[in-house]
């Protein structure tokens, strides 16, 4: 039997989806690794280290950084207003 190696692509559009997909990817990897050690009592670190696999992760945090910048600017404006009212 020749197995065709599965390739997976995950797309997330918000932070919660990223967390969910990372967890799903880990579970998927563990399910495949379990086939290398049937009946084994859990996946050993040695098996994980010895088993070749490939993953490319591209994480774009620019939308979050844009929001961080926006919040920082609003805080600066609020601080400036508060300083004006102290005088």
HTML snippet that shows the backbone in 3Dmol.js (N, CA, C, O; Angstrom):
<script src="https://3Dmol.org/build/3Dmol-min.js"></script>
<div id="view" style="width:600px;height:400px;position:relative"></div>
<script>
const pdb = `
ATOM      1  N   UNK A   1       0.848  -1.181   0.000  1.00  0.00           N
ATOM      2  CA  UNK A   1       0.000   0.000   0.000  1.00  0.00           C
ATOM      3  C   UNK A   1       0.891   1.241   0.000  1.00  0.00           C
ATOM      4  O   UNK A   1       1.795   1.370   0.826  1.00  0.00           O
ATOM      5  N   UNK A   2       0.629   2.131  -0.916  1.00  0.00           N
ATOM      6  CA  UNK A   2       1.366   3.391  -0.985  1.00  0.00           C
ATOM      7  C   UNK A   2       0.440   4.499  -0.499  1.00  0.00           C
ATOM      8  O   UNK A   2      -0.652   4.706  -1.028  1.00  0.00           O
ATOM      9  N   UNK A   3       0.898   5.182   0.495  1.00  0.00           N
ATOM     10  CA  UNK A   3       0.095   6.270   1.067  1.00  0.00           C
ATOM     11  C   UNK A   3       0.497   7.585   0.405  1.00  0.00           C
ATOM     12  O   UNK A   3       1.681   7.880   0.247  1.00  0.00           O
ATOM     13  N   UNK A   4      -0.491   8.353   0.030  1.00  0.00           N
ATOM     14  CA  UNK A   4      -0.238   9.691  -0.500  1.00  0.00           C
ATOM     15  C   UNK A   4      -0.177  10.632   0.693  1.00  0.00           C
ATOM     16  O   UNK A   4      -1.146  10.759   1.441  1.00  0.00           O
ATOM     17  N   UNK A   5       0.964  11.291   0.871  1.00  0.00           N
ATOM     18  CA  UNK A   5       1.078  12.153   2.055  1.00  0.00           C
ATOM     19  C   UNK A   5       0.082  13.311   2.004  1.00  0.00           C
ATOM     20  O   UNK A   5       0.028  14.053   1.024  1.00  0.00           O
ATOM     21  N   UNK A   6      -0.694  13.453   3.056  1.00  0.00           N
ATOM     22  CA  UNK A   6      -1.642  14.568   3.092  1.00  0.00           C
ATOM     23  C   UNK A   6      -0.914  15.884   3.363  1.00  0.00           C
ATOM     24  O   UNK A   6       0.055  15.937   4.122  1.00  0.00           O
ATOM     25  N   UNK A   7      -1.399  16.921   2.733  1.00  0.00           N
ATOM     26  CA  UNK A   7      -0.896  18.263   3.005  1.00  0.00           C
ATOM     27  C   UNK A   7      -2.093  19.106   3.412  1.00  0.00           C
ATOM     28  O   UNK A   7      -3.163  19.023   2.808  1.00  0.00           O
ATOM     29  N   UNK A   8      -1.905  19.897   4.419  1.00  0.00           N
ATOM     30  CA  UNK A   8      -2.995  20.677   4.978  1.00  0.00           C
ATOM     31  C   UNK A   8      -2.660  22.149   4.895  1.00  0.00           C
ATOM     32  O   UNK A   8      -1.504  22.552   5.032  1.00  0.00           O
ATOM     33  N   UNK A   9      -3.680  22.936   4.671  1.00  0.00           N
ATOM     34  CA  UNK A   9      -3.521  24.388   4.700  1.00  0.00           C
ATOM     35  C   UNK A   9      -4.622  24.943   5.581  1.00  0.00           C
ATOM     36  O   UNK A   9      -5.800  24.634   5.401  1.00  0.00           O
ATOM     37  N   UNK A  10      -4.225  25.755   6.523  1.00  0.00           N
ATOM     38  CA  UNK A  10      -5.176  26.355   7.453  1.00  0.00           C
ATOM     39  C   UNK A  10      -5.163  27.863   7.249  1.00  0.00           C
ATOM     40  O   UNK A  10      -4.103  28.460   7.056  1.00  0.00           O
ATOM     41  N   UNK A  11      -6.318  28.466   7.292  1.00  0.00           N
ATOM     42  CA  UNK A  11      -6.419  29.920   7.175  1.00  0.00           C
ATOM     43  C   UNK A  11      -7.253  30.432   8.344  1.00  0.00           C
ATOM     44  O   UNK A  11      -8.353  29.942   8.600  1.00  0.00           O
ATOM     45  N   UNK A  12      -6.721  31.412   9.039  1.00  0.00           N
ATOM     46  CA  UNK A  12      -7.435  32.024  10.159  1.00  0.00           C
ATOM     47  C   UNK A  12      -7.515  33.523   9.920  1.00  0.00           C
ATOM     48  O   UNK A  12      -6.598  34.120   9.356  1.00  0.00           O
ATOM     49  N   UNK A  13      -8.608  34.122  10.349  1.00  0.00           N
ATOM     50  CA  UNK A  13      -8.799  35.557  10.121  1.00  0.00           C
ATOM     51  C   UNK A  13      -8.939  36.358  11.413  1.00  0.00           C
ATOM     52  O   UNK A  13      -9.134  37.573  11.377  1.00  0.00           O
ATOM     53  N   UNK A  14      -8.841  35.681  12.548  1.00  0.00           N
ATOM     54  CA  UNK A  14      -8.837  36.409  13.821  1.00  0.00           C
ATOM     55  C   UNK A  14      -8.043  35.605  14.853  1.00  0.00           C
ATOM     56  O   UNK A  14      -7.713  34.441  14.627  1.00  0.00           O
ATOM     57  N   UNK A  15      -7.750  36.229  15.960  1.00  0.00           N
ATOM     58  CA  UNK A  15      -6.882  35.611  16.970  1.00  0.00           C
ATOM     59  C   UNK A  15      -7.453  34.297  17.499  1.00  0.00           C
ATOM     60  O   UNK A  15      -6.705  33.337  17.686  1.00  0.00           O
ATOM     61  N   UNK A  16      -8.754  34.234  17.742  1.00  0.00           N
ATOM     62  CA  UNK A  16      -9.350  32.999  18.265  1.00  0.00           C
ATOM     63  C   UNK A  16      -9.203  31.863  17.263  1.00  0.00           C
ATOM     64  O   UNK A  16      -8.897  30.735  17.648  1.00  0.00           O
ATOM     65  N   UNK A  17      -9.416  32.147  15.986  1.00  0.00           N
ATOM     66  CA  UNK A  17      -9.252  31.117  14.968  1.00  0.00           C
ATOM     67  C   UNK A  17      -7.809  30.616  14.917  1.00  0.00           C
ATOM     68  O   UNK A  17      -7.575  29.429  14.689  1.00  0.00           O
ATOM     69  N   UNK A  18      -6.846  31.505  15.126  1.00  0.00           N
ATOM     70  CA  UNK A  18      -5.438  31.098  15.137  1.00  0.00           C
ATOM     71  C   UNK A  18      -5.194  30.101  16.265  1.00  0.00           C
ATOM     72  O   UNK A  18      -4.581  29.055  16.049  1.00  0.00           O
ATOM     73  N   UNK A  19      -5.671  30.420  17.469  1.00  0.00           N
ATOM     74  CA  UNK A  19      -5.510  29.496  18.592  1.00  0.00           C
ATOM     75  C   UNK A  19      -6.168  28.151  18.295  1.00  0.00           C
ATOM     76  O   UNK A  19      -5.590  27.101  18.575  1.00  0.00           O
ATOM     77  N   UNK A  20      -7.369  28.179  17.731  1.00  0.00           N
ATOM     78  CA  UNK A  20      -8.099  26.956  17.419  1.00  0.00           C
ATOM     79  C   UNK A  20      -7.366  26.131  16.369  1.00  0.00           C
ATOM     80  O   UNK A  20      -7.267  24.910  16.494  1.00  0.00           O
ATOM     81  N   UNK A  21      -6.853  26.796  15.334  1.00  0.00           N
ATOM     82  CA  UNK A  21      -6.145  26.076  14.281  1.00  0.00           C
ATOM     83  C   UNK A  21      -4.822  25.491  14.771  1.00  0.00           C
ATOM     84  O   UNK A  21      -4.452  24.385  14.376  1.00  0.00           O
ATOM     85  N   UNK A  22      -4.114  26.214  15.620  1.00  0.00           N
ATOM     86  CA  UNK A  22      -2.877  25.669  16.174  1.00  0.00           C
ATOM     87  C   UNK A  22      -3.161  24.412  16.994  1.00  0.00           C
ATOM     88  O   UNK A  22      -2.419  23.432  16.921  1.00  0.00           O
ATOM     89  N   UNK A  23      -4.232  24.449  17.767  1.00  0.00           N
ATOM     90  CA  UNK A  23      -4.611  23.266  18.553  1.00  0.00           C
ATOM     91  C   UNK A  23      -5.013  22.119  17.626  1.00  0.00           C
ATOM     92  O   UNK A  23      -4.645  20.970  17.870  1.00  0.00           O
ATOM     93  N   UNK A  24      -5.759  22.419  16.573  1.00  0.00           N
ATOM     94  CA  UNK A  24      -6.173  21.386  15.625  1.00  0.00           C
ATOM     95  C   UNK A  24      -4.967  20.787  14.906  1.00  0.00           C
ATOM     96  O   UNK A  24      -4.914  19.578  14.680  1.00  0.00           O
ATOM     97  N   UNK A  25      -4.003  21.629  14.548  1.00  0.00           N
ATOM     98  CA  UNK A  25      -2.794  21.140  13.879  1.00  0.00           C
ATOM     99  C   UNK A  25      -2.008  20.209  14.808  1.00  0.00           C
ATOM    100  O   UNK A  25      -1.493  19.181  14.368  1.00  0.00           O
ATOM    101  N   UNK A  26      -1.917  20.565  16.075  1.00  0.00           N
ATOM    102  CA  UNK A  26      -1.226  19.711  17.047  1.00  0.00           C
ATOM    103  C   UNK A  26      -1.920  18.362  17.182  1.00  0.00           C
ATOM    104  O   UNK A  26      -1.264  17.322  17.223  1.00  0.00           O
ATOM    105  N   UNK A  27      -3.246  18.383  17.250  1.00  0.00           N
ATOM    106  CA  UNK A  27      -4.000  17.134  17.371  1.00  0.00           C
ATOM    107  C   UNK A  27      -3.856  16.275  16.121  1.00  0.00           C
ATOM    108  O   UNK A  27      -3.761  15.052  16.215  1.00  0.00           O
ATOM    109  N   UNK A  28      -3.840  16.907  14.956  1.00  0.00           N
ATOM    110  CA  UNK A  28      -3.665  16.191  13.701  1.00  0.00           C
ATOM    111  C   UNK A  28      -2.283  15.542  13.631  1.00  0.00           C
ATOM    112  O   UNK A  28      -2.154  14.386  13.230  1.00  0.00           O
ATOM    113  N   UNK A  29      -1.266  16.284  14.017  1.00  0.00           N
ATOM    114  CA  UNK A  29       0.094  15.753  14.047  1.00  0.00           C
ATOM    115  C   UNK A  29       0.189  14.576  15.018  1.00  0.00           C
ATOM    116  O   UNK A  29       0.774  13.545  14.686  1.00  0.00           O
ATOM    117  N   UNK A  30      -0.376  14.722  16.201  1.00  0.00           N
ATOM    118  CA  UNK A  30      -0.348  13.644  17.185  1.00  0.00           C
ATOM    119  C   UNK A  30      -1.078  12.403  16.672  1.00  0.00           C
ATOM    120  O   UNK A  30      -0.642  11.281  16.928  1.00  0.00           O
ATOM    121  N   UNK A  31      -2.176  12.594  15.956  1.00  0.00           N
ATOM    122  CA  UNK A  31      -2.914  11.454  15.405  1.00  0.00           C
ATOM    123  C   UNK A  31      -2.053  10.685  14.408  1.00  0.00           C
ATOM    124  O   UNK A  31      -2.062   9.454  14.398  1.00  0.00           O
ATOM    125  N   UNK A  32      -1.314  11.402  13.575  1.00  0.00           N
ATOM    126  CA  UNK A  32      -0.436  10.738  12.616  1.00  0.00           C
ATOM    127  C   UNK A  32       0.751  10.068  13.322  1.00  0.00           C
ATOM    128  O   UNK A  32       1.153   8.965  12.953  1.00  0.00           O
ATOM    129  N   UNK A  33       1.303  10.733  14.328  1.00  0.00           N
ATOM    130  CA  UNK A  33       2.426  10.146  15.056  1.00  0.00           C
ATOM    131  C   UNK A  33       2.009   8.889  15.816  1.00  0.00           C
ATOM    132  O   UNK A  33       2.808   7.968  15.985  1.00  0.00           O
ATOM    133  N   UNK A  34       0.781   8.856  16.266  1.00  0.00           N
ATOM    134  CA  UNK A  34       0.275   7.690  16.987  1.00  0.00           C
ATOM    135  C   UNK A  34       0.320   6.445  16.100  1.00  0.00           C
ATOM    136  O   UNK A  34       0.500   5.333  16.595  1.00  0.00           O
ATOM    137  N   UNK A  35       0.156   6.633  14.790  1.00  0.00           N
ATOM    138  CA  UNK A  35       0.230   5.501  13.870  1.00  0.00           C
ATOM    139  C   UNK A  35       1.632   4.899  13.825  1.00  0.00           C
ATOM    140  O   UNK A  35       1.792   3.738  13.449  1.00  0.00           O
ATOM    141  N   UNK A  36       2.648   5.672  14.202  1.00  0.00           N
ATOM    142  CA  UNK A  36       4.015   5.150  14.259  1.00  0.00           C
ATOM    143  C   UNK A  36       4.273   4.365  15.537  1.00  0.00           C
ATOM    144  O   UNK A  36       5.240   3.608  15.627  1.00  0.00           O
ATOM    145  N   UNK A  37       3.414   4.546  16.508  1.00  0.00           N
ATOM    146  CA  UNK A  37       3.597   3.910  17.806  1.00  0.00           C
ATOM    147  C   UNK A  37       2.257   3.362  18.289  1.00  0.00           C
ATOM    148  O   UNK A  37       1.774   3.752  19.352  1.00  0.00           O
ATOM    149  N   UNK A  38       1.641   2.440  17.497  1.00  0.00           N
ATOM    150  CA  UNK A  38       0.326   1.933  17.900  1.00  0.00           C
ATOM    151  C   UNK A  38       0.401   1.187  19.224  1.00  0.00           C
ATOM    152  O   UNK A  38       1.313   0.397  19.465  1.00  0.00           O
ATOM    153  N   UNK A  39      -0.556   1.451  20.053  1.00  0.00           N
ATOM    154  CA  UNK A  39      -0.598   0.794  21.353  1.00  0.00           C
ATOM    155  C   UNK A  39       0.365   1.401  22.357  1.00  0.00           C
ATOM    156  O   UNK A  39       0.433   0.967  23.507  1.00  0.00           O
ATOM    157  N   UNK A  40       1.114   2.413  21.913  1.00  0.00           N
ATOM    158  CA  UNK A  40       2.057   3.065  22.818  1.00  0.00           C
ATOM    159  C   UNK A  40       1.316   3.895  23.844  1.00  0.00           C
ATOM    160  O   UNK A  40       0.182   4.320  23.619  1.00  0.00           O
ATOM    161  N   UNK A  41       1.948   4.116  24.941  1.00  0.00           N
ATOM    162  CA  UNK A  41       1.313   4.898  26.007  1.00  0.00           C
ATOM    163  C   UNK A  41       1.703   6.367  25.851  1.00  0.00           C
ATOM    164  O   UNK A  41       2.563   6.871  26.574  1.00  0.00           O
ATOM    165  N   UNK A  42       1.080   7.026  24.929  1.00  0.00           N
ATOM    166  CA  UNK A  42       1.360   8.446  24.713  1.00  0.00           C
ATOM    167  C   UNK A  42       2.532   8.649  23.772  1.00  0.00           C
ATOM    168  O   UNK A  42       3.307   7.731  23.502  1.00  0.00           O
ATOM    169  N   UNK A  43       2.640   9.850  23.292  1.00  0.00           N
ATOM    170  CA  UNK A  43       3.718  10.184  22.366  1.00  0.00           C
ATOM    171  C   UNK A  43       4.933  10.649  23.148  1.00  0.00           C
ATOM    172  O   UNK A  43       4.875  11.615  23.909  1.00  0.00           O
ATOM    173  N   UNK A  44       6.014   9.953  22.947  1.00  0.00           N
ATOM    174  CA  UNK A  44       7.235  10.312  23.637  1.00  0.00           C
ATOM    175  C   UNK A  44       7.942  11.434  22.891  1.00  0.00           C
ATOM    176  O   UNK A  44       7.817  11.553  21.672  1.00  0.00           O
ATOM    177  N   UNK A  45       8.668  12.237  23.608  1.00  0.00           N
ATOM    178  CA  UNK A  45       9.419  13.345  23.027  1.00  0.00           C
ATOM    179  C   UNK A  45      10.407  12.818  21.991  1.00  0.00           C
ATOM    180  O   UNK A  45      10.626  13.462  20.965  1.00  0.00           O
ATOM    181  N   UNK A  46      11.003  11.660  22.245  1.00  0.00           N
ATOM    182  CA  UNK A  46      11.971  11.088  21.322  1.00  0.00           C
ATOM    183  C   UNK A  46      11.330  10.812  19.965  1.00  0.00           C
ATOM    184  O   UNK A  46      11.942  11.071  18.929  1.00  0.00           O
ATOM    185  N   UNK A  47      10.112  10.293  19.962  1.00  0.00           N
ATOM    186  CA  UNK A  47       9.402  10.012  18.714  1.00  0.00           C
ATOM    187  C   UNK A  47       9.136  11.309  17.965  1.00  0.00           C
ATOM    188  O   UNK A  47       9.316  11.373  16.749  1.00  0.00           O
ATOM    189  N   UNK A  48       8.718  12.323  18.671  1.00  0.00           N
ATOM    190  CA  UNK A  48       8.449  13.608  18.030  1.00  0.00           C
ATOM    191  C   UNK A  48       9.720  14.202  17.421  1.00  0.00           C
ATOM    192  O   UNK A  48       9.691  14.753  16.321  1.00  0.00           O
ATOM    193  N   UNK A  49      10.825  14.086  18.142  1.00  0.00           N
ATOM    194  CA  UNK A  49      12.087  14.631  17.647  1.00  0.00           C
ATOM    195  C   UNK A  49      12.634  13.838  16.465  1.00  0.00           C
ATOM    196  O   UNK A  49      13.269  14.410  15.579  1.00  0.00           O
ATOM    197  N   UNK A  50      12.397  12.536  16.441  1.00  0.00           N
ATOM    198  CA  UNK A  50      12.964  11.671  15.411  1.00  0.00           C
ATOM    199  C   UNK A  50      12.127  11.610  14.140  1.00  0.00           C
ATOM    200  O   UNK A  50      12.587  11.089  13.124  1.00  0.00           O
ATOM    201  N   UNK A  51      10.921  12.126  14.181  1.00  0.00           N
ATOM    202  CA  UNK A  51      10.026  12.019  13.032  1.00  0.00           C
ATOM    203  C   UNK A  51      10.063  13.293  12.199  1.00  0.00           C
ATOM    204  O   UNK A  51       9.699  14.365  12.683  1.00  0.00           O
ATOM    205  N   UNK A  52      10.507  13.179  10.939  1.00  0.00           N
ATOM    206  CA  UNK A  52      10.565  14.370  10.098  1.00  0.00           C
ATOM    207  C   UNK A  52       9.158  14.839   9.698  1.00  0.00           C
ATOM    208  O   UNK A  52       8.276  14.032   9.407  1.00  0.00           O
ATOM    209  N   UNK A  53       8.982  16.126   9.693  1.00  0.00           N
ATOM    210  CA  UNK A  53       7.744  16.756   9.246  1.00  0.00           C
ATOM    211  C   UNK A  53       8.099  18.183   8.843  1.00  0.00           C
ATOM    212  O   UNK A  53       9.163  18.683   9.209  1.00  0.00           O
ATOM    213  N   UNK A  54       7.240  18.825   8.110  1.00  0.00           N
ATOM    214  CA  UNK A  54       7.523  20.186   7.658  1.00  0.00           C
ATOM    215  C   UNK A  54       6.296  21.054   7.900  1.00  0.00           C
ATOM    216  O   UNK A  54       5.164  20.649   7.638  1.00  0.00           O
ATOM    217  N   UNK A  55       6.546  22.248   8.403  1.00  0.00           N
ATOM    218  CA  UNK A  55       5.471  23.206   8.619  1.00  0.00           C
ATOM    219  C   UNK A  55       6.014  24.600   8.357  1.00  0.00           C
ATOM    220  O   UNK A  55       7.104  24.953   8.807  1.00  0.00           O
ATOM    221  N   UNK A  56       5.245  25.378   7.630  1.00  0.00           N
ATOM    222  CA  UNK A  56       5.565  26.783   7.417  1.00  0.00           C
ATOM    223  C   UNK A  56       4.432  27.580   8.041  1.00  0.00           C
ATOM    224  O   UNK A  56       3.260  27.347   7.742  1.00  0.00           O
ATOM    225  N   UNK A  57       4.780  28.508   8.899  1.00  0.00           N
ATOM    226  CA  UNK A  57       3.778  29.318   9.587  1.00  0.00           C
ATOM    227  C   UNK A  57       4.044  30.773   9.272  1.00  0.00           C
ATOM    228  O   UNK A  57       5.129  31.284   9.548  1.00  0.00           O
ATOM    229  N   UNK A  58       3.070  31.439   8.703  1.00  0.00           N
ATOM    230  CA  UNK A  58       3.176  32.867   8.439  1.00  0.00           C
ATOM    231  C   UNK A  58       2.140  33.550   9.311  1.00  0.00           C
ATOM    232  O   UNK A  58       0.940  33.316   9.164  1.00  0.00           O
ATOM    233  N   UNK A  59       2.599  34.382  10.204  1.00  0.00           N
ATOM    234  CA  UNK A  59       1.715  35.039  11.170  1.00  0.00           C
ATOM    235  C   UNK A  59       1.817  36.542  10.961  1.00  0.00           C
ATOM    236  O   UNK A  59       2.864  37.138  11.214  1.00  0.00           O
ATOM    237  N   UNK A  60       0.746  37.147  10.507  1.00  0.00           N
ATOM    238  CA  UNK A  60       0.719  38.585  10.242  1.00  0.00           C
ATOM    239  C   UNK A  60       0.055  39.288  11.421  1.00  0.00           C
ATOM    240  O   UNK A  60      -1.161  39.216  11.600  1.00  0.00           O
ATOM    241  N   UNK A  61       0.864  39.960  12.212  1.00  0.00           N
ATOM    242  CA  UNK A  61       0.347  40.672  13.378  1.00  0.00           C
ATOM    243  C   UNK A  61       0.131  42.154  13.106  1.00  0.00           C
ATOM    244  O   UNK A  61      -0.172  42.910  14.029  1.00  0.00           O
ATOM    245  N   UNK A  62       0.280  42.580  11.861  1.00  0.00           N
ATOM    246  CA  UNK A  62       0.140  44.010  11.563  1.00  0.00           C
ATOM    247  C   UNK A  62      -1.242  44.559  11.927  1.00  0.00           C
ATOM    248  O   UNK A  62      -1.312  45.697  12.392  1.00  0.00           O
ATOM    249  N   UNK A  63      -2.355  43.818  11.745  1.00  0.00           N
ATOM    250  CA  UNK A  63      -3.639  44.369  12.190  1.00  0.00           C
ATOM    251  C   UNK A  63      -3.678  44.632  13.698  1.00  0.00           C
ATOM    252  O   UNK A  63      -4.274  45.612  14.144  1.00  0.00           O
ATOM    253  N   UNK A  64      -3.043  43.759  14.477  1.00  0.00           N
ATOM    254  CA  UNK A  64      -3.001  43.953  15.925  1.00  0.00           C
ATOM    255  C   UNK A  64      -2.145  45.170  16.260  1.00  0.00           C
ATOM    256  O   UNK A  64      -2.518  45.989  17.100  1.00  0.00           O
ATOM    257  N   UNK A  65      -0.995  45.282  15.596  1.00  0.00           N
ATOM    258  CA  UNK A  65      -0.120  46.430  15.857  1.00  0.00           C
ATOM    259  C   UNK A  65      -0.783  47.736  15.452  1.00  0.00           C
ATOM    260  O   UNK A  65      -0.572  48.763  16.097  1.00  0.00           O
ATOM    261  N   UNK A  66      -1.586  47.710  14.382  1.00  0.00           N
ATOM    262  CA  UNK A  66      -2.346  48.905  14.001  1.00  0.00           C
ATOM    263  C   UNK A  66      -3.293  49.316  15.126  1.00  0.00           C
ATOM    264  O   UNK A  66      -3.407  50.499  15.445  1.00  0.00           O
ATOM    265  N   UNK A  67      -3.968  48.338  15.722  1.00  0.00           N
ATOM    266  CA  UNK A  67      -4.888  48.623  16.835  1.00  0.00           C
ATOM    267  C   UNK A  67      -4.124  49.122  18.061  1.00  0.00           C
ATOM    268  O   UNK A  67      -4.586  50.027  18.756  1.00  0.00           O
ATOM    269  N   UNK A  68      -2.955  48.531  18.325  1.00  0.00           N
ATOM    270  CA  UNK A  68      -2.135  48.962  19.461  1.00  0.00           C
ATOM    271  C   UNK A  68      -1.742  50.426  19.276  1.00  0.00           C
ATOM    272  O   UNK A  68      -1.803  51.216  20.219  1.00  0.00           O
ATOM    273  N   UNK A  69      -1.341  50.779  18.066  1.00  0.00           N
ATOM    274  CA  UNK A  69      -0.977  52.167  17.772  1.00  0.00           C
ATOM    275  C   UNK A  69      -2.175  53.088  17.952  1.00  0.00           C
ATOM    276  O   UNK A  69      -2.049  54.179  18.509  1.00  0.00           O
ATOM    277  N   UNK A  70      -3.330  52.650  17.483  1.00  0.00           N
ATOM    278  CA  UNK A  70      -4.559  53.441  17.612  1.00  0.00           C
ATOM    279  C   UNK A  70      -4.903  53.680  19.080  1.00  0.00           C
ATOM    280  O   UNK A  70      -5.251  54.796  19.466  1.00  0.00           O
ATOM    281  N   UNK A  71      -4.807  52.644  19.888  1.00  0.00           N
ATOM    282  CA  UNK A  71      -5.103  52.762  21.319  1.00  0.00           C
ATOM    283  C   UNK A  71      -4.089  53.690  21.999  1.00  0.00           C
ATOM    284  O   UNK A  71      -4.456  54.515  22.836  1.00  0.00           O
ATOM    285  N   UNK A  72      -2.828  53.548  21.635  1.00  0.00           N
ATOM    286  CA  UNK A  72      -1.795  54.404  22.229  1.00  0.00           C
ATOM    287  C   UNK A  72      -2.048  55.869  21.889  1.00  0.00           C
ATOM    288  O   UNK A  72      -1.872  56.742  22.739  1.00  0.00           O
ATOM    289  N   UNK A  73      -2.457  56.143  20.663  1.00  0.00           N
ATOM    290  CA  UNK A  73      -2.752  57.523  20.265  1.00  0.00           C
ATOM    291  C   UNK A  73      -3.951  58.064  21.027  1.00  0.00           C
ATOM    292  O   UNK A  73      -3.940  59.215  21.465  1.00  0.00           O
ATOM    293  N   UNK A  74      -4.985  57.245  21.190  1.00  0.00           N
ATOM    294  CA  UNK A  74      -6.149  57.679  21.962  1.00  0.00           C
ATOM    295  C   UNK A  74      -5.770  57.951  23.414  1.00  0.00           C
ATOM    296  O   UNK A  74      -6.242  58.917  24.013  1.00  0.00           O
ATOM    297  N   UNK A  75      -4.918  57.099  23.977  1.00  0.00           N
ATOM    298  CA  UNK A  75      -4.469  57.311  25.359  1.00  0.00           C
ATOM    299  C   UNK A  75      -3.684  58.613  25.488  1.00  0.00           C
ATOM    300  O   UNK A  75      -3.834  59.336  26.472  1.00  0.00           O
ATOM    301  N   UNK A  76      -2.858  58.907  24.509  1.00  0.00           N
ATOM    302  CA  UNK A  76      -2.106  60.165  24.530  1.00  0.00           C
ATOM    303  C   UNK A  76      -3.054  61.358  24.501  1.00  0.00           C
ATOM    304  O   UNK A  76      -2.851  62.335  25.221  1.00  0.00           O
ATOM    305  N   UNK A  77      -4.087  61.276  23.668  1.00  0.00           N
ATOM    306  CA  UNK A  77      -5.063  62.362  23.576  1.00  0.00           C
ATOM    307  C   UNK A  77      -5.805  62.526  24.899  1.00  0.00           C
ATOM    308  O   UNK A  77      -6.012  63.647  25.362  1.00  0.00           O
ATOM    309  N   UNK A  78      -6.204  61.410  25.506  1.00  0.00           N
ATOM    310  CA  UNK A  78      -6.913  61.475  26.787  1.00  0.00           C
ATOM    311  C   UNK A  78      -6.013  62.039  27.880  1.00  0.00           C
ATOM    312  O   UNK A  78      -6.458  62.833  28.708  1.00  0.00           O
ATOM    313  N   UNK A  79      -4.754  61.630  27.881  1.00  0.00           N
ATOM    314  CA  UNK A  79      -3.810  62.151  28.866  1.00  0.00           C
ATOM    315  C   UNK A  79      -3.599  63.650  28.686  1.00  0.00           C
ATOM    316  O   UNK A  79      -3.480  64.381  29.670  1.00  0.00           O
ATOM    317  N   UNK A  80      -3.550  64.113  27.444  1.00  0.00           N
ATOM    318  CA  UNK A  80      -3.382  65.530  27.168  1.00  0.00           C
ATOM    319  C   UNK A  80      -4.595  66.313  27.653  1.00  0.00           C
ATOM    320  O   UNK A  80      -4.448  67.390  28.231  1.00  0.00           O
ATOM    321  N   UNK A  81      -5.789  65.782  27.422  1.00  0.00           N
ATOM    322  CA  UNK A  81      -7.012  66.436  27.892  1.00  0.00           C
ATOM    323  C   UNK A  81      -7.059  66.480  29.424  1.00  0.00           C
ATOM    324  O   UNK A  81      -7.440  67.488  30.021  1.00  0.00           O
ATOM    325  N   UNK A  82      -6.667  65.381  30.034  1.00  0.00           N
ATOM    326  CA  UNK A  82      -6.670  65.326  31.496  1.00  0.00           C
ATOM    327  C   UNK A  82      -5.659  66.318  32.070  1.00  0.00           C
ATOM    328  O   UNK A  82      -5.925  66.949  33.092  1.00  0.00           O
ATOM    329  N   UNK A  83      -4.517  66.457  31.429  1.00  0.00           N
ATOM    330  CA  UNK A  83      -3.500  67.409  31.892  1.00  0.00           C
ATOM    331  C   UNK A  83      -3.998  68.849  31.759  1.00  0.00           C
ATOM    332  O   UNK A  83      -3.681  69.693  32.597  1.00  0.00           O
ATOM    333  N   UNK A  84      -4.769  69.130  30.718  1.00  0.00           N
ATOM    334  CA  UNK A  84      -5.322  70.500  30.524  1.00  0.00           C
ATOM    335  C   UNK A  84      -6.316  70.826  31.635  1.00  0.00           C
ATOM    336  O   UNK A  84      -6.383  71.967  32.091  1.00  0.00           O
ATOM    337  N   UNK A  85      -7.077  69.846  32.068  1.00  0.00           N
ATOM    338  CA  UNK A  85      -8.096  70.081  33.096  1.00  0.00           C
ATOM    339  C   UNK A  85      -7.511  70.156  34.503  1.00  0.00           C
ATOM    340  O   UNK A  85      -8.186  70.628  35.418  1.00  0.00           O
ATOM    341  N   UNK A  86      -6.300  69.713  34.696  1.00  0.00           N
ATOM    342  CA  UNK A  86      -5.659  69.794  36.005  1.00  0.00           C
ATOM    343  C   UNK A  86      -5.222  71.237  36.289  1.00  0.00           C
ATOM    344  O   UNK A  86      -5.169  71.665  37.442  1.00  0.00           O
ATOM    345  N   UNK A  87      -4.921  71.954  35.247  1.00  0.00           N
ATOM    346  CA  UNK A  87      -4.412  73.333  35.426  1.00  0.00           C
ATOM    347  C   UNK A  87      -5.469  74.301  35.823  1.00  0.00           C
ATOM    348  O   UNK A  87      -5.184  75.485  36.005  1.00  0.00           O
TER     349      UNK A  87
END
`;
const viewer = $3Dmol.createViewer("view");
viewer.addModel(pdb, "pdb");
viewer.setStyle({}, {cartoon: {color: "spectrum"}});
viewer.zoomTo();
viewer.render();
</script>
